[in-house]
Each structure stands twice: as C-alpha cells, then as structure tokens.
Amino acid sequence: MIPSDPIMLLSFVNLKLRDYYDSLDDLCEDLDVSKEEIAEKLGAVNYRYDAEKNQFV
C-alpha cells in the first residue's frame, strides 16, 4: 500500500526510486500500483517524474 497524502507519497516514491528501482515503471510493476495515479497525485502538488534523474522533481 502506498501513502495517500501527496507529500508522504513523494517521499515514499523518491526513496524507493533512489534505493530500489531503476525506473518508475519498475516500481509500479513491482508494487502493483498505477503509474498514472502516482503521476496525477504528485502532479497535483507540482511534481513531475524526471526519468533522467529517476525521481519526482
């Protein structure tokens, strides 16, 4: 289960991307979560996925 609060989600996702996953696709597949849902929730607080940095910025 992933956090529902956008700021907690940001922290959770960026930590997982930094420490465990090479891409957002890998994270979503492994955790069985929707990439679009994560992008939408984090987009609402002005964060976008940067594939080059492999994090939401």
C-alpha positions as a printed Julia matrix, in Angstrom:
57×3 Matrix{Float64}:
  0.0    0.0     0.0
  1.25   3.47   -0.85
  0.62   6.67    1.12
 -2.42   8.69    0.08
 -1.05  12.07    1.25
  0.81  13.6    -1.73
  3.83  14.78    0.29
  4.21  11.43    2.04
  3.78   9.74   -1.35
  6.53  11.93   -2.81
  8.93  10.93   -0.07
  7.98   7.25   -0.32
  8.27   7.07   -4.11
 11.53   9.0    -4.36
 13.12   6.85   -1.64
 12.04   3.67   -3.43
 13.27   5.0    -6.77
 16.6    6.03   -5.29
 17.25   2.83   -3.34
 15.44   0.0    -5.11
 14.17   0.72   -8.63
 15.74   1.8   -11.91
 12.54   3.4   -13.19
  9.02   4.41  -12.27
  7.73   1.59  -14.47
  9.71  -0.97  -12.43
  8.39   0.44   -9.15
  4.79   0.42  -10.35
  5.02  -3.1   -11.72
  6.62  -4.49   -8.58
  4.24  -2.72   -6.17
  1.23  -3.27   -8.45
  0.27   0.4    -8.48
 -0.86   2.69  -11.28
  1.79   4.94  -12.76
 -0.94   7.35  -13.84
 -2.38   7.51  -10.31
  1.02   8.34   -8.82
  1.75  10.93  -11.52
 -1.68  12.51  -11.03
 -1.37  12.75   -7.23
  2.13  14.18   -7.4
  1.23  16.44  -10.31
 -1.43  18.0    -8.08
  1.38  19.29   -5.85
  3.52  20.33   -8.86
  5.92  17.36   -9.05
  6.73  15.6   -12.31
  8.73  12.45  -12.94
 12.18  13.08  -14.37
 13.35   9.83  -15.98
 16.94  11.05  -16.25
 17.13  11.66  -12.51
 14.73   8.79  -11.75
 12.81  10.87   -9.27
  9.92  13.28   -8.95
 11.13  16.87   -9.02
